[in-house]
Amino acid sequence: MLFLAVFCGFLAEYKLEQTIERHREKEYMQLMVEDLKKDTANINTMVTGNRLLISGLDSLLDMLSNPQAEKNYQRKLFTNSLMYTYWYLPIQFSELTLSQLKYNGGFRLIKKSKVASGILQYDQGLDACKYNYDLLLHYFHTFETTNKELFNMSLARNAFKAIEKDFKTVFLPYNEFEKLIPEGNYLDKNDPELISKYHDDILYYQTTLSNLTNIVAAQKLSSDSLLQLIKTNYHIKD
């Protein structure tokens, strides 16, 4: 009888533990759903904005490929450079729940193998995004140095203030943005070799920004797929 009582107590404790773990598993998945929704919204904003900047960088590269001595050309070159090279749209992924799963032993609670595999695949995609962000930052600082050497940046002050107040200023129509630029000498050095170097620096930056944007766009597909997988397997509704 004593053995039976001990055994029944063990079973009851085991069942309680299983119930608690299933509850925690469901809680984690509900949090993952919320994180993925945030990621999807942030990805949409980042991809849309950066593709506009990439298109603008194409126009800048066309101008740099055909340098001219006219003042109007220099003003347009200066203005396009300010619009499309000030910064890019970054993205902050929601990794709080994922970090808890990875580092607090939460992964062992995920009993559904397809969901666990999907989360790991999504995490690998995040690593790819971070790696390419590091590359982008490198090329950004490379062209930034050439930019400062080529242009008279004292004429950028009004534009910088407007962008710092509202980053969407860079997406204004050219005729509107140009109003922020005073008249003056736009180039500190009208040097063909420096212009050629700036072209190459911008080209590397644009290529890296394009690659990163495409990788982040692919991460959205992974996010959408994982979101649906979790909602289906754990019966989570919007």
N, C-alpha and C positions, 0 to 999 in steps of 0.2 A: 504493500500500500504506500509505503514511504517513497519507494522508487517511482511508482505511478504518479504520486503527487509532485515529485521533483520533475519528472518528465513533462507532465502537463504544464507545470510552471514555466519550464524551458520553452515549450511550444507557444505559450501565451506571450512570453517575452519576445520570442522570435517574430511572432506575428505582429506584435506592436511595433517592433523595430522596422519590419518591412513596410508597414503602413506609414510610419513616419518618413521613411526614405522615399516612398512613392509620392508622398505629399511634397517633399522637398524637391523631388525631380520635376513635378508639375510646376512648382513655384519658379524654379530656374528657367523652365521653358517659357513660362509667361513673361518673365523678364527678358529673355532672349527675343521674343516676339516684339516687345516694345523697343529694344535696342535696334533690331533690324528695320523697324519702321522708321526710326530716326535716321539710320544710315541711308535708307532709300531716298528720303527727302533731301538729305545733305548731298548725296551723290548727284541727284538731278540738278541741284543748284550749281554744284562745282562743274559738272560736265557742260552744261549750257553756257555758263559764263566763260570758261576756258576756251571753248570752241569759238566764241566770238573774238577772244584775244588772239587765238591762233590765226584766224582769218585776217585780223588786223596786222599781225606780224608778217603775213604774206605781202600785204601792201607796202609795209616798211622795207622788206627785202627787195621788192621791185624797185623802190626808189634808190636804195643803196647800190643796186646793180647798175644804175644809170646816173651817176653823180653829175650835177650841173652847178654852174657858178652863180646862177640867178638867185637873188634874195628871196623871191617867192618860193623857190625850190627848198632853200635852206629853212625857211619858216615852216613849210609843210613837213619837211623831214624832222625838224625839232618837235613839232606838235604831235606827229604820229608816234615818235619815240616815247614821248611822255604818256600818251594814251595807252600804248600797248606793252610798255615795259616797266611801268611803275611797280606792279606786283602781279600775282596770279591768284586764282581762287583756291585756297587750301581746303582740306576737309578734315574734320575731326571725327573719327569713327567712335561709336559707342562701345567701348570694350570692357566696361565694368563687370557685366555678367560673365563674359568670356574669360576674364582674368580670374574670377572666382572659381569658375569651372576648372581652369588650368592649374591654379596654384593652391586652392583650398580643398582639393580632393573631391570636387563636385563631379568630375567626369565619371567616377565610378558609379554615380547614381543613375547615369543615363543607360537604361537597359535596352533601348531600341538602337540597334547597330547602325541602321541607315541614318538616323538622326546624328549619332555620334560621328559618323564618317562625314556627314555634311558640315558639321560644325568645324571639324578639323580642316576640311577643304577650304572653308570660308576663312579660317585663321591663316592658312597658307597664302590666300589671296591678299589678306591684310599685310602680310610680310612683304609681298611683292610691291604693293603700293608704297610702303614705307621706304623700301630700297630705292625706288624710282624717285621718290621725293628727295632723298639725299642727293641723287644725281642732279635733279633739277636745281636744287639750291647751289650746287657747285657751279653749274653753267650760268645761273643768275648772277652770282658774284663775279664771274669771269667777264661777262659783257658789261656789268655795272662799272667795272674799272675803266673799260674803254669808253663807255658812255660819258663818264666824268671828264675824261681827257679830251673828248671830241667836242662836247657841247658847252655852251655858256649857261651853266645851271642856275645862275642868278635870275634868269628869266623864267624859271620854273616855279618860283615861290608861290604865286597866286594859285597855280594849278595844283601844286602839292597841298596847299591848305584846303582847297575844295575837295580833293580826293580823300584827305585824312578825315574830313568831316563826313563824307559820304562816298564810299568806294565806287558806287554805281556811276559816279561822275565820268569814269573812263568809258562808259558805254553810251555817253551822249553822242548825238550826231556831230560830225567833224566841225560844222559851222558853229555849233554851240560851244564846243570845247575850245575852239580857237580863240574865242573871246577872252579866255583866261590868260592868253599869252600876250605880253606887251611887245612893242616893237623894239628891235635892238640887233646886236650882232649875235646870231644864233650859234655860230661855230667858233670855238676857241682856236681850233686848228683846222684849216681847210686843206687837209693833207690826204691825197688819194690813197696812200698806204694805210693810214689810220681808218679811213672810211671803209676800205676793203677788209681790214681786220674786224671792224665793227660788224660788217655784213656777215662774216664767218662766225663771229661770236653769237650773233642773233640767230643764225641758222641752226647752230648746235642747241641753243636754248629752245628754239621753237620745236625742233625735232624731239627733244626730251619732254617738253610740255605736252606735245601731241601723243607721245608714247604713254606718258603717265595718265593722261585723260582717257585714252582708250582702255588702259588697264583698270582704271576706276570704273569706267562704264561696264566693263566685263564683271567687275565685282558686284554691280547692281543685279546682274543676271543671277549671280550666285546667291545674293541676298534674297531675291524674289523666290528662288527655288527653295532655299532653306526655310524661309518664312512659311511657304505653303506646306513643306514637309512637316514642320513642327506643328502647325495648326491642325493638319490632318491626323497626325499620330497621337496628339494629345487633346484633340477635340476642343481646341481653343477658338473662340469666336471673336470677331472684331468688336 
